[in-house]
């Protein structure tokens, strides 16, 4: 159901509660009071559902934004040389790792490859250069 449909249904049950209350006032029959209370409960639950739809949409947007930040954090970490990652860029590294960690906690980082693969590649190429330098 869309939010508009939920709101229309909530308004319908509010009207039903008002009609049941009018019947209760006229007749004093307990069944009309029960009808009124049930209709009010349904209406209240539907209004909560309509509010939850807004919260759900906001959560989807937040998860999407966090996913984008996590992707950028992975790219930022992967772009840093190993030396910068270890010492000079502690704040950037901590920020990137925090974003990645939060994304994983909320389940929005599952499609992203963890950072570190390029780090190993860079370390391997540095070792290759050192080995090549020693061969002279």
C-alpha positions as CSV (number, residue, x, y, z in Angstrom):
1,X,0.0,0.0,0.0
2,X,1.1,3.5,-0.7
3,X,1.2,6.2,2.0
4,X,-1.8,7.9,0.3
5,X,-3.8,4.7,0.5
6,X,-2.9,4.2,4.1
7,X,-3.9,7.7,5.0
8,X,-7.3,7.3,3.2
9,X,-7.9,4.1,5.1
10,X,-7.0,5.8,8.4
11,X,-9.4,8.6,7.7
12,X,-12.1,6.1,6.8
13,X,-11.6,4.4,10.2
14,X,-11.7,7.8,12.0
15,X,-15.0,8.5,10.4
16,X,-16.3,5.0,11.5
17,X,-15.2,5.8,15.0
18,X,-17.1,9.1,15.0
19,X,-20.2,7.3,13.7
20,X,-19.9,4.6,16.4
21,X,-19.5,7.3,19.0
22,X,-22.7,9.1,17.8
23,X,-24.6,5.8,17.9
24,X,-23.2,5.2,21.5
25,X,-24.4,8.6,22.5
26,X,-27.8,8.0,21.1
27,X,-28.4,4.4,22.4
28,X,-25.9,3.9,25.2
29,X,-25.2,0.4,24.0
30,X,-21.8,-1.0,24.9
31,X,-21.4,-2.6,21.5
32,X,-21.2,0.9,19.9
33,X,-18.5,1.9,22.4
34,X,-16.5,-1.2,21.5
35,X,-17.0,-0.4,17.8
36,X,-15.7,3.1,18.4
37,X,-12.7,1.9,20.4
38,X,-11.8,-0.7,17.7
39,X,-12.1,1.8,14.9
40,X,-9.9,4.3,16.8
41,X,-7.3,1.6,17.4
42,X,-7.3,0.7,13.7
43,X,-7.1,4.4,12.7
44,X,-4.2,5.0,15.1
45,X,-2.3,2.0,13.8
46,X,-2.8,3.2,10.2
47,X,-1.5,6.7,11.1
48,X,1.6,5.0,12.6
49,X,2.0,3.0,9.5
50,X,1.8,6.1,7.3
51,X,4.5,7.8,9.5
52,X,6.6,4.6,9.3
53,X,6.5,4.9,5.5
54,X,8.3,8.3,5.8
55,X,10.8,6.8,8.1
56,X,11.4,3.9,5.8
57,X,12.0,6.3,2.8
58,X,14.4,8.3,4.9
59,X,16.3,5.1,6.0
60,X,16.6,4.0,2.4
61,X,18.1,7.4,1.5
62,X,20.5,7.2,4.5
63,X,21.6,3.7,3.5
64,X,22.2,4.9,0.0
65,X,24.3,7.9,1.2
66,X,26.3,5.6,3.5
67,X,26.9,3.2,0.7
68,X,28.3,6.1,-1.5
69,X,30.5,7.2,1.4
70,X,31.8,3.7,1.9
71,X,32.7,3.4,-1.8
72,X,34.5,6.7,-1.7
73,X,36.3,5.7,1.5
74,X,37.5,2.5,-0.2
75,X,38.7,4.4,-3.2
76,X,40.5,7.0,-0.9
77,X,42.2,4.2,1.0
78,X,43.2,2.3,-2.1
79,X,44.6,5.5,-3.7
80,X,46.9,6.2,-0.7
81,X,50.4,4.8,-0.8
82,X,51.2,2.4,2.0
83,X,53.5,4.8,3.7
84,X,50.8,7.5,3.8
85,X,48.2,5.1,4.9
86,X,50.4,4.0,7.9
87,X,51.7,7.4,9.1
88,X,51.1,10.7,7.5
89,X,47.4,10.4,6.7
90,X,46.1,9.0,10.0
91,X,43.0,11.2,10.1
92,X,41.9,10.3,6.6
93,X,42.6,6.7,7.2
94,X,40.6,6.7,10.4
95,X,37.7,8.5,8.7
96,X,37.7,6.1,5.8
97,X,37.9,3.0,8.1
98,X,35.1,4.4,10.3
99,X,32.8,4.9,7.3
100,X,33.6,1.5,6.0
101,X,33.0,0.0,9.4
102,X,29.6,1.8,9.8
103,X,28.6,0.7,6.3
104,X,29.4,-2.9,7.2
105,X,27.4,-2.7,10.4
106,X,24.3,-1.5,8.6
107,X,24.8,-4.0,5.8
108,X,25.4,-1.6,2.9
109,X,29.0,-2.4,2.2
110,X,28.5,-6.0,1.2
111,X,28.9,-5.4,-2.5
112,X,32.2,-3.5,-2.1
113,X,35.5,-5.2,-2.1
114,X,37.4,-4.6,1.2
115,X,40.3,-2.2,1.0
116,X,43.7,-3.8,1.3
117,X,44.0,-5.7,-2.0
118,X,45.8,-2.8,-3.7
119,X,48.0,-2.4,-0.6
120,X,49.3,-5.9,-1.0
121,X,49.9,-5.2,-4.7
122,X,51.8,-2.0,-3.9
123,X,53.9,-3.8,-1.3
124,X,54.6,-6.6,-3.7
125,X,55.7,-4.1,-6.4
126,X,58.0,-2.3,-3.9
127,X,59.6,-5.6,-2.9
128,X,60.1,-6.4,-6.6
129,X,61.8,-3.0,-7.1
130,X,64.1,-3.7,-4.1
131,X,65.0,-7.1,-5.5
132,X,65.7,-5.5,-8.8
133,X,67.9,-2.9,-7.1
134,X,69.9,-5.6,-5.3
135,X,70.6,-7.5,-8.5
136,X,72.9,-4.7,-9.9
